[in-house]
């Protein structure tokens, strides 16, 4: 049985116009998107792991590591604050050389 191109295009248009129903997918909610990790927490975790590996000491108890984590967090925040101010090319320390004589 031969089908002309016109009949074939008409049948394809009819099929494309049919509503598509997928069983089971319409009832399921969308899968939750994974939350992006906080970059500050990731950096802090990396610092703490580096400290733990580089300085293995039995005195680094969880209580001490909590104190170290607070100190590291302060350092990270300080570095981010200093880095947030853009410098121009003309920004440089003003060195004033003076000769010291006794």
Secondary structure as GFF3:
##gff-version 3
##sequence-region A 1 102
A	DSSP	alpha_helix	5	17	.	.	.	ID=ss1
A	DSSP	alpha_helix	39	54	.	.	.	ID=ss2
A	DSSP	alpha_helix	62	83	.	.	.	ID=ss3
###
